[in-house]
Amino acid sequence: MQQIEFQLNGEFVELNQLLKMVGLCDSGGAGKALVAEGVVSVDGQIELRKTAKIRAGSVVSLGDVRISVLAQ
């Protein structure tokens, strides 16, 4: 499993943008498509809201990639 640590700038990041920023997709639109497919989970729960607010302390998973969102 690949572990990625993402340093959060601000209060939250939208889920589709997070996927783009860490390089799991090429664009925010591609991130939205991944979320819509039901393959992205946040803190162990499938997340279908494309622009869900991801805050520090959350763990986002996609396939064998786990993203830990850290406060700055």
Secondary structure, DSSP 8 states (H G I E B T S, - for coil): -EEEEEEE-SS-EEHHHHHHHTTSSSSHHHHHHHHHTT-EEETTEE---TT-EE-TT-EEEETTEEEEEEE-
